Amino acid sequence: MNTWKEEVFSVHNGITLKGTLAIPNKDQQKFPAIVMINGSGGSDRDGNMKKPKIESNLYKEIAHFVTDLGFISLRYDKRSVGESEGDPTKGGMHDLVSDVSCMVRFLKKHPLVDENQIILLGHSEGCILATKVSETEQLGGLILLGGAAANIKESQYYQNLQILEEIKHLKGMKGLLLRLVLNEEKLKKQFTKFEKKLYTNDKDMMRISIQKIPAKWFREHYAYTTEKILQALNKMEAPILAITGEKDVQAHCENLTRIDQLGKSNAKTVIIPNMDHMLKEFSGDKSVLSIKKQYKSAEKSPIHPQLKEELETWLHAHYLQ
């Protein structure tokens, strides 16, 4: 028998957003609540994607885990994903931030939610969105998984540098050809050219070669610099938990030292050995070039056991005493 019940809900924020609440089956007047904020891309409220097809149920698993602990969990389809409305060619970072704020306000009006204990749990891009929302909404805490203390531009560059490092060690003709066409100097030129094109137009979408790029999303993310993210975290008075996996190729685990250097007694950081960006256990070598294959092979695996331990310990200490 489940220790929780689920309800589907709708929230209107210019468009209609659909989501799921998981509510503990407990005789209790009010509960603390956690809002799940997805990473970038097309993953739905449960953490599943159509292209590439990955059915990991990542966010559903985390939602049910925290609900079992005694929290109401809210997970939702981002605009233009799943059952939520929206035009994928027009959305930007600020739209996503507004949607998160809308979820916070929805929970504050819910009769079973303790409005002073609403926590944002962001994964990947969700870490940035959660941090931005903390500037304007009164929150009970932040949980940042696989993406704390760095903006999108920096994370992009980190991933590309890892690709260069992998190419250095590729054997055979493939490695030789890749080393001829890509090096750090060329990478910097590509970034400079990309940024110049971003800021010489005000279109929501643009093309780089034949590929469509969400220009508005990139411009707004680039404007929210790592420095601004750290300033927001420094002002945060509620508890902060930031966790990144040692095997994460999309977020640099060493970025967590930036939070440590703020010297905040309300902030805790954890680097989990053998945890990848999808919060799963992974003991192989870090590789950006084989990332899709890695994520697909581990889609049915549970989230890392140490991540569960860290979440449970921190949540109990701050909200369930």
LINHU-V21765 format. One record per pair of residues at least 4 apart in sequence whose C-alpha atoms are under 7 Angstrom apart, sorted by the first residue. I is the first residue (numbers start at 1). J is the second residue. Records with the same first field share a line. If there is no record, write none. Layout:
I: J + J
This chain:
3: 24 + 25 + 68
4: 22 + 23 + 24 + 25 + 67 + 68
5: 22 + 23 + 24 + 25
6: 20 + 21 + 22 + 23
7: 20 + 21 + 22
8: 19 + 20 + 21
9: 18 + 19 + 20
10: 16 + 17 + 18 + 19
11: 16 + 17 + 18
12: 16 + 17
13: 99 + 102
15: 85 + 86
16: 84 + 85
17: 77 + 79 + 84 + 85
18: 76 + 77 + 83 + 84
19: 45 + 75 + 76 + 77
20: 74 + 75 + 76
21: 72 + 73 + 74 + 75
22: 67 + 72 + 73 + 74
23: 67 + 72 + 73
24: 67 + 68 + 70 + 71 + 72
29: 112
30: 112 + 113 + 114
31: 71 + 72 + 112 + 113 + 114
32: 71 + 72 + 113 + 114 + 117 + 118
33: 71 + 72 + 73 + 113 + 117 + 118 + 119
34: 71 + 72 + 73 + 74 + 118 + 119 + 120 + 121
35: 73 + 74 + 75 + 119 + 120 + 121
36: 74 + 75 + 120 + 121 + 122
37: 121 + 122 + 123 + 126
38: 122 + 123 + 126
39: 123 + 124 + 125 + 126
40: 125
42: 49 + 81
43: 47 + 48 + 49
44: 48 + 49 + 77 + 78 + 81 + 82
45: 59 + 75 + 76 + 77
46: 57 + 58 + 59 + 60
47: 56 + 57 + 58 + 59 + 60
48: 54 + 55 + 56 + 57
49: 53 + 54 + 55
50: 54
54: 296 + 299
55: 299
56: 299 + 300
57: 61
58: 62
59: 63
60: 64
61: 65
62: 66
63: 67 + 73
64: 68
65: 69
66: 70 + 71
67: 71 + 72 + 73
77: 81 + 82 + 83 + 84
78: 84
79: 84 + 85 + 86
80: 84 + 85 + 86 + 87 + 88
87: 91
89: 204 + 205 + 214
90: 204
91: 95 + 217
92: 96 + 216 + 217 + 220
93: 97 + 217 + 220 + 221
94: 98
95: 99
96: 100
97: 101 + 129 + 133
98: 102
99: 103
100: 104
101: 105 + 133
102: 106
103: 107
104: 108
105: 109
106: 110
107: 113
108: 113 + 115
116: 139 + 140
117: 139 + 140
118: 139 + 140 + 141
119: 139 + 140 + 141 + 142
120: 130 + 141 + 142 + 143
121: 142 + 143 + 144
122: 126 + 127 + 130 + 143 + 144 + 145
123: 127 + 144 + 145 + 146 + 147
124: 145 + 146 + 147
125: 129 + 147
126: 130
127: 131 + 144 + 145 + 147 + 148
128: 132 + 151
129: 133
130: 134
131: 229 + 232 + 233
133: 137
134: 138 + 139
135: 232
139: 238
140: 238
141: 238 + 239 + 240
142: 239 + 240 + 241
143: 240 + 241 + 242
144: 148 + 241 + 242 + 243
145: 242 + 243 + 244
146: 243 + 244 + 245 + 251 + 277
147: 251
148: 242 + 256
149: 226 + 229 + 230 + 255 + 256 + 258 + 259
150: 154 + 155 + 226 + 255
151: 155 + 221 + 224 + 225 + 226
152: 156 + 221 + 222
153: 157 + 222
154: 158
155: 159 + 250 + 251
156: 160
157: 161
158: 162
159: 163 + 249 + 250
160: 164
161: 165
162: 166 + 288
163: 167 + 288 + 289
164: 168 + 183
166: 170
167: 175 + 178 + 179
168: 179
170: 175
171: 175
172: 176
173: 177
174: 178
175: 179
176: 180
177: 181
178: 182
179: 183
182: 186 + 187
183: 187
184: 188
185: 189
186: 190
187: 191
188: 192
189: 193
190: 194
191: 195
192: 196
193: 197
194: 198
195: 199
196: 200
197: 201
198: 215 + 219
203: 215 + 216
204: 214 + 215 + 216
205: 212 + 213 + 214 + 215 + 216
206: 212 + 213 + 214 + 215
207: 211 + 212 + 213
208: 212 + 213
214: 218
215: 219
216: 220
217: 221
218: 222
219: 223
220: 224
224: 228
225: 229
226: 230
227: 231
228: 232
229: 233
230: 234
231: 235
232: 236
234: 262
238: 266
239: 266 + 267
240: 266 + 267 + 268
241: 267 + 268 + 269
242: 268 + 269 + 270
243: 269 + 270 + 271
244: 253 + 270 + 271 + 272
245: 253 + 271 + 272 + 273 + 274 + 275 + 276 + 277
246: 253 + 271 + 272 + 273 + 274 + 275 + 276
247: 274 + 275 + 276 + 286
248: 252 + 275 + 276 + 277
249: 277 + 286 + 287 + 288
250: 277
253: 271
256: 260 + 269
257: 261
258: 262
274: 281 + 282 + 283
275: 279 + 280 + 281 + 282 + 304
276: 280 + 281 + 282
279: 303 + 304
280: 301 + 302 + 303 + 304
281: 303 + 304
287: 291
290: 294
291: 295
292: 296
293: 297
294: 298
295: 299
304: 308
305: 309
306: 310
307: 311
308: 312
309: 313
310: 314
311: 315
312: 316
313: 317
314: 318
315: 319 + 320
316: 320 + 321
317: 321
